[in-house]
């Protein structure tokens, strides 16, 4: 099952607020990925790149560029529910 993304908002400290089409909103921490996957380091080292996050066509994920993206299921399964 896919949990399609409706919108994504960059927040301080490399967190994302992700709204899904099912009405849920979750917070997702990107900072732990800096050490896990090398391309994500650019989000910290390239000024302004983190704020350029966009929802992919169809809502199946989000991306910053051709090298850095996250799937909708990653965001949903590992995000923290927000009220």
Secondary structure, DSSP 8 states (H G I E B T S, - for coil): ----EEEEEEEGGGEEEEEETTS-EEEEE-TTHHHHSGGGGHHHHSTTSGGG-EE-GGGSEEESSSS-EEEHHHHHHHSEE--
